[in-house]
Amino acid sequence: MKVKGKVEIMKKYLVDYYETYSKSYEIEANSKEEAEDILKYEIQEGKLDGPECCDNSWCEVTEME
């Protein structure tokens, strides 16, 4: 990149990108732990659809040497 006749040396960055998704589910269970286990199992087995809408994203950036 040139800046008023000077050449600016660009740096390299390692950028990690993250996203979180959320959706509420109604699960019948005997405990909170069981409800969580049932939900995870049913999503993994394709019985329930996982969340599709991203509700948050962020990056962590590290300058490389």
N, C-alpha and C positions, 0 to 999 in steps of 0.2 A: 504494500500500500504506500503510495507517495503522499507526502504532506509538504506542500510548498517547496518542492524541489528536493526534499530529503526523503530517503527511503526508510520507512519504519519497519522494523523486523517484527513479524507477527509471532506470537507465542502459541504453544500447543496446550490444550486443556483436556483433561479427562472429565467427561460429564456423565454422571449417572442420573438417569431419569426414573422417577417412581410415580405410580398411580395407585389410588385406592378406590375401590368400588363398594357401594353399599346398597342393600335392599332389605326390607323387613319381611319376615316370614312368620306365619302362625303355625306352631308345632305343638302337638299334644305329646306330653312326656311326664315322667314321674319326678324329674328334677331339672334344674338349669343345665347341669352337665350332660344329662341324657338328651335334652332338647338340642344342645349344640352338636352332640355326636350324631343324632338322627339327621339334622340338617346337613352336616358335612357329608354323611354317607349318601343321602338322597341326591345331593348335587353331584357327587363323584359318580354315582350310578346313572346319572341322566334322568332321574325321576323328577327332579326339580331343576328349573333353569337358574343359573347363577346370575348375579347382578350384571347389568349391561351398561349402566350409567356411571361414568367416572365422577366422583364427587370431590376429588382433590388430586393435585399433582404438584411435584416439586423436583428440583434438581440439586445435586451436590456437585460442586465444581472444584477440581484440584488442578493447579498449574503443574504441568509436567516440566521436568528439567531437561 
